[in-house]
Amino acid sequence: MEERNISQAVIRRLPRYYRYLGDLLENEVERISSNDLSKRMNVTASQIRQDLNNFGGFGQQGYGYNVKYLHTEIGKILGLDNTHNFVIIGAGNLGQALAKYVSFEKRGFIIKGLFDVNPRLEGMSIRGIPIRKMDELKNFIKDNNIEIAVLTIPKEKAVEVADMLVDTKIKGIWNFAHTDLKLPKHIIVENVHLSDSLMSLSYRIGHQGRKMPQD
């Protein structure tokens, strides 16, 4: 596939397509039109066609989309045909909750380690994965081919830890700390602010009944 610049809006919609197509597969739906998919996803049929045309289209006029094929191809685009080893840094409530989320493995994201500075957590295990000391982190990343680090630590520590990760083989950081990380371009950062989503919900509740633009 020819490399091209894909907008962030399109990239954000790809996991939704993948999830909805997965639901269709579970319900043994073999093909679907862009119009029918748009009704399920609350995205216009035109937007769906434009998004998928960025990657080759995949549909046939008068036939629609082969659900299994499209689900597989979007999975490849998202890199889900490969496995990705990751560690969680911060084994508090959020870190432990993420470690218990078994659906990560179904998508090819394999949790290899948990790390925390709290000595009281050392030796504990989550789903058979021991919580390790932070001074073991660098060697662990090197020895276990870790691609992704998940940060579930206070924001005052996140920058320090992220800077340390720059010197490892980490390719990406999934950051739940309440601060936006700015790192060298070779490390991809996905900042997640849970409160932002909650405030967006608050806005929509306050403006309920007004016409909202579609994605």
C-alpha positions as CSV (number, residue, x, y, z in Angstrom):
1,M,0.0,0.0,0.0
2,E,1.3,3.4,-0.9
3,E,2.2,5.5,2.1
4,R,0.1,8.7,2.4
5,N,-0.8,11.2,5.0
6,I,-3.9,10.0,6.9
7,S,-5.7,12.5,9.1
8,Q,-5.9,11.9,12.9
9,A,-9.7,11.9,12.6
10,V,-9.6,9.0,10.2
11,I,-7.2,7.1,12.5
12,R,-9.4,7.6,15.5
13,R,-12.3,6.1,13.6
14,L,-10.5,3.0,12.5
15,P,-10.8,1.2,15.9
16,R,-14.6,1.9,15.8
17,Y,-14.9,0.3,12.4
18,Y,-12.9,-2.7,13.6
19,R,-15.1,-3.0,16.7
20,Y,-18.4,-2.7,14.8
21,L,-17.3,-5.2,12.1
22,G,-16.2,-7.6,14.9
23,D,-19.7,-7.4,16.3
24,L,-21.2,-8.1,12.9
25,L,-18.9,-11.2,12.5
26,E,-20.1,-12.5,15.9
27,N,-23.7,-12.1,14.6
28,E,-22.7,-14.0,11.4
29,V,-23.3,-11.0,9.1
30,E,-21.3,-11.7,5.8
31,R,-21.7,-8.4,4.0
32,I,-22.9,-4.9,4.7
33,S,-23.4,-1.7,2.7
34,S,-22.0,1.7,3.7
35,N,-25.5,2.9,4.3
36,D,-26.3,0.1,6.8
37,L,-23.0,0.5,8.5
38,S,-23.5,4.2,8.8
39,K,-26.8,3.6,10.7
40,R,-25.1,1.4,13.2
41,M,-22.1,3.8,13.7
42,N,-23.8,7.2,13.4
43,V,-21.3,8.1,10.8
44,T,-22.4,9.1,7.3
45,A,-22.1,6.6,4.5
46,S,-20.1,9.2,2.6
47,Q,-17.6,9.5,5.5
48,I,-17.2,5.8,5.7
49,R,-16.4,5.5,2.0
50,Q,-14.0,8.4,2.2
51,D,-12.2,6.9,5.2
52,L,-11.8,3.5,3.6
53,N,-10.8,5.0,0.3
54,N,-7.6,6.2,2.1
55,F,-6.6,2.5,2.2
56,G,-8.0,1.2,-1.1
57,G,-11.7,1.2,-0.6
58,F,-12.5,-2.5,-0.1
59,G,-16.1,-2.3,-1.3
60,Q,-17.9,-3.3,-4.5
61,Q,-20.7,-1.2,-5.9
62,G,-24.0,-3.1,-5.6
63,Y,-22.4,-5.6,-3.1
64,G,-21.1,-3.5,-0.2
65,Y,-18.3,-4.7,2.1
66,N,-17.3,-8.3,2.9
67,V,-17.4,-8.1,6.7
68,K,-14.7,-10.7,7.4
69,Y,-12.3,-9.3,4.8
70,L,-12.8,-5.7,5.8
71,H,-12.4,-6.6,9.5
72,T,-9.1,-8.5,8.7
73,E,-7.8,-5.6,6.5
74,I,-8.5,-2.9,9.1
75,G,-6.8,-5.1,11.7
76,K,-3.7,-5.2,9.5
77,I,-3.9,-1.4,9.1
78,L,-4.0,-1.0,12.8
79,G,-1.1,-3.4,13.2
80,L,-3.2,-6.1,15.0
81,D,-1.8,-8.9,12.9
82,N,1.4,-8.6,15.0
83,T,1.8,-8.9,18.8
84,H,3.0,-5.9,20.9
85,N,4.6,-6.5,24.2
86,F,4.0,-3.8,26.8
87,V,4.6,-3.0,30.5
88,I,2.6,-1.0,32.9
89,I,4.4,1.5,35.1
90,G,2.3,2.3,38.1
91,A,0.6,-0.6,39.8
92,G,-2.1,1.4,41.7
93,N,-5.8,1.0,41.1
94,L,-5.8,2.0,37.4
95,G,-2.6,0.1,36.6
96,Q,-4.0,-3.1,38.2
97,A,-7.4,-2.6,36.4
98,L,-5.6,-2.4,33.1
99,A,-3.5,-5.4,33.9
100,K,-6.7,-7.4,34.5
101,Y,-8.3,-6.4,31.2
102,V,-7.9,-9.7,29.3
103,S,-9.2,-8.2,26.0
104,F,-5.8,-6.7,25.4
105,E,-4.4,-10.2,24.6
106,K,-7.2,-10.7,22.0
107,R,-6.0,-7.7,20.1
108,G,-2.3,-8.8,20.3
109,F,-1.2,-6.6,23.2
110,I,0.7,-8.8,25.6
111,I,1.4,-7.5,29.1
112,K,4.8,-8.6,30.2
113,G,5.4,-6.7,33.4
114,L,4.2,-4.4,36.1
115,F,6.4,-1.8,37.8
116,D,6.0,0.4,40.8
117,V,8.1,2.3,43.4
118,N,5.9,1.2,46.3
119,P,7.9,-1.5,48.2
120,R,4.7,-2.9,49.7
121,L,3.6,-4.0,46.2
122,E,6.8,-5.9,45.5
123,G,6.1,-9.6,45.1
124,M,2.4,-9.2,44.5
125,S,1.0,-10.6,41.2
126,I,-1.8,-9.6,38.9
127,R,-3.0,-12.5,36.7
128,G,0.3,-14.2,37.4
129,I,2.4,-11.1,36.5
130,P,4.6,-10.0,39.4
131,I,5.0,-6.4,40.3
132,R,8.7,-5.4,40.0
133,K,10.9,-2.6,41.2
134,M,11.5,0.3,39.0
135,D,15.3,-0.3,39.0
136,E,14.6,-3.5,37.0
137,L,12.7,-1.6,34.2
138,K,15.5,-0.8,31.7
139,N,16.9,-4.3,31.6
140,F,13.4,-5.8,31.5
141,I,12.5,-3.7,28.4
142,K,15.7,-4.8,26.7
143,D,15.4,-8.5,27.6
144,N,11.7,-8.8,26.7
145,N,11.4,-6.9,23.5
146,I,9.0,-4.3,25.0
147,E,7.5,-1.9,22.5
148,I,4.9,0.0,24.6
149,A,5.0,1.5,28.1
150,V,1.7,2.3,29.8
151,L,2.1,5.2,32.4
152,T,-0.5,5.1,35.2
153,I,1.6,7.3,37.6
154,P,1.2,10.9,39.0
155,K,2.0,13.6,36.5
156,E,5.0,14.9,38.6
157,K,6.7,11.5,38.0
158,A,5.5,10.9,34.4
159,V,7.9,13.4,32.8
160,E,10.9,11.9,34.7
161,V,9.9,8.3,33.8
162,A,9.2,9.2,30.1
163,D,12.6,10.9,29.8
164,M,14.2,7.7,31.1
165,L,12.3,5.6,28.6
166,V,13.7,7.7,25.7
167,D,17.0,5.8,26.2
168,T,15.3,2.4,25.9
169,K,13.9,0.4,22.9
170,I,10.3,1.7,23.7
171,K,8.5,2.7,20.5
172,G,5.3,4.1,22.1
173,I,3.9,5.4,25.4
174,W,0.2,5.1,26.4
175,N,0.1,7.9,28.9
176,F,-2.7,8.1,31.5
177,A,-0.8,10.7,33.7
178,H,-2.5,14.0,33.8
179,T,0.0,15.8,31.6
180,D,0.8,15.8,27.9
181,L,4.2,14.3,27.2
182,K,6.5,15.8,24.6
183,L,9.2,13.4,23.5
184,P,11.5,12.9,20.5
185,K,9.6,11.9,17.3
186,H,10.8,8.3,17.4
187,I,8.6,7.7,20.4
188,I,4.9,7.8,19.7
189,V,2.8,9.2,22.6
190,E,-0.9,8.6,23.0
191,N,-2.1,10.9,25.9
192,V,-5.3,9.8,27.6
193,H,-7.1,12.2,29.9
194,L,-10.1,10.4,31.5
195,S,-11.4,13.7,32.9
196,D,-11.6,15.1,29.3
197,S,-14.0,12.4,28.3
198,L,-16.1,13.1,31.4
199,M,-16.2,16.8,30.7
200,S,-17.2,16.1,27.1
201,L,-20.1,14.0,28.5
202,S,-21.0,16.9,30.8
203,Y,-21.1,19.3,27.8
204,R,-23.4,16.9,25.8
205,I,-25.7,16.5,28.8
206,G,-25.9,20.3,29.1
207,H,-26.7,20.7,25.4
208,Q,-29.0,17.8,25.1
209,G,-31.6,18.3,22.5
210,R,-29.5,20.6,20.3
211,K,-28.3,19.3,17.0
212,M,-24.8,17.9,17.3
213,P,-22.5,17.5,14.3
214,Q,-21.6,13.9,13.3
215,D,-18.0,12.7,13.4
